[in-house]
Amino acid sequence: MPVEATIKVAPEVKGRLDKLKKYPRETYNDVIDRLTRDALKEAAEELTDEDIRDIEEAVADIKAGRVYTTRELMRELGID
């Protein structure tokens, strides 16, 4: 059973919610519901074991100084 509540939002937040409506008469409840479902779904996505290994390898490279500046990389790739 839906619970009716009133919430206060800043004018700029209301403006962003208006821009996120899929159609003009979409309710704020529908917009907030969609956004929160999408955010929770994204937050639930886990890193794979391969992702974690890649991150650990990258951190080790950084700590060991195996990095290039943008300028060095561009020179190496011939993009001057």
N, C-alpha and C positions, 0 to 999 in steps of 0.2 A: 504494500500500500504506500503510495507516494506521500512524503511529508512535505508540506508547504512551508517554505522559509524565505525570509527576506535577507539579502546580504548587501552590504555596501561595497561598491567598487569605485575606484578612482575613475574620473572621466577618461583618462588615457587607456585604462584597462577596458572600459566599455567600448571605446573606439576600436581597440584591437579585436575584441570579441565580435564587433560588427563586421570587421574586415574578414573574419574567419568564417562567417556564415556561408553555407553552400548555396543558399537561396534567401531572398529578403525576409521571408516570413519564418525562417527557421528560428526556433526558440533558443534563448540563452542556455536553457537546460540541455537541449540537444547538442549545442556547440561544446559546452563544458563536458558533457558525457563523452562525446567523441574524442575530445582532446585528452581527457584523463585515461580513457581506455587505450588510446594510442601510446601515451606516455608509459603506462604500466606494462604494456606489451613490449615496448622498446627496452624498458629497464629489466625485464625478465630474460632478455636474450643473453645467453651466457657465452663467454669466450671459449673457443675450442682449445684442446690441448696444444694444437699447432700454433694458435694465436698466442698463447702464454709462452711457448718456447721462443717464438719470434720476438716477443717483447723482451724476454730475458736476454736473448742474444743481442738485441739492440742496446739494452742498458749496459751490458758488458762491453760492447764496442765503444760506447760513449765514455765509460769509466777508463778504458784502456787508451783513449785518445785516438781511436780509429774512426775519425770523422773528417769531413771536408767542409770548408766554407763554401758558400754559394759560388763565390768567385772562382775558387779552385775547381769545383765541379764543372762549372761552365767552361773553364779553360781545358780541363781534361776531355770534355765532350766536344770541344771545338765550337762552342756557342759563345762567341765574344760579342 
